[in-house]
Amino acid sequence: MELPTVWFVLIAVLWTGYFFLEGFDFGVGVLTRALARDRRERRVLINTIGPVWDGNEVWLLAAGGATFAAFPDWYATLFSGFYLPLLAILLSLIVRGVAFEYRAKRPEERWQRNWEHAIFWCSLLPAFLWGVAFANIVRGVPIGPDKEYAGTVLDLLTPYALLGGAVTLTLFTFHGAVFTALKTVGDIRTRARRLAAALGTGTAALAVVFLGWTQADGGGTASLAALALAVAGLLAALAANGRGREGWAFAFSGVTVVATVVMLFLVLFPDVMPSSLDPAWSLTVAGSASSPYTLTIMTWCAAVATPLVLLYQGWTYWVFRKRIGTQHIAPDPHAAGAGAPNAASGAPDTGSGGGAGPDPHAAGAAAQGSGG
């Protein structure tokens, strides 16, 4: 396999990892309004992703950096043509990160409520816009002979692209609901399973139309197999969720996310950005790649760094693997004595959630298990 193809595959892996991991924490962010009934339940949801959300975004930085270095023409055309939606995603991610960190810094209800609204909207918007962006990348956009984007932002809002956005939004929210059921105890866990069942049904209806449309446009045998795997994964996730097997449900919802992203990249190859004006003007893997020397250096760097990142991130998930419920949330993070966890309240709410879940060594938390 030639180095440009290797790096196309590696970039596909990075985007797949990003959507698998960031997908469920986008979903949890949406659920802070769709599932949580009060502020304490919202704090439970935020604390389920608090220790990991920023690590999940590392995959986005790696995917963007790899695209810039390995396929500079792809990067330039993508970011010039998709400037406004990508800017909206970037600003949302910035505000979302600030909201996680600053929400609990002051005790005023209005202050915390505004940051909680920011978490909701800045999770919902990227979850939708990523689908719009990738649908346009796969289907093709107006690219001229000079490799420049020749359309406007309205050219990105086609029915196919909007359907792609609806699919990623519902799929990520379903993924987040299954993750919430896996990571919580009590009534919120039960309601998360019920909501996941409804979301999964809606996601299935949208995904079958979108993926079928994608397959009909330019799919082959491999993409058809990925489509079948995505559908099978979603059905299996719904079945496991119905039986209360949250661990299996999350694994199968992850399979659905992975298979969906893999299918899109299979349909895209050997292009990286098809031109809707003339196929001869499309950006291809071979024609957009950096020099062999650059790709060789990148390959050695990736071979060293990637295992370290995976080990560290895996360790983080292991440390914060226990469930959390409202009984682990102190009544008020600014109240006297709230900074010291105890058997009744668990760990304090720290805003970003780093360490804000239940003590992984607490007997009460350990008794809940990790689902499965």
Disulfide bonds with the S-S distance in Angstrom:
none
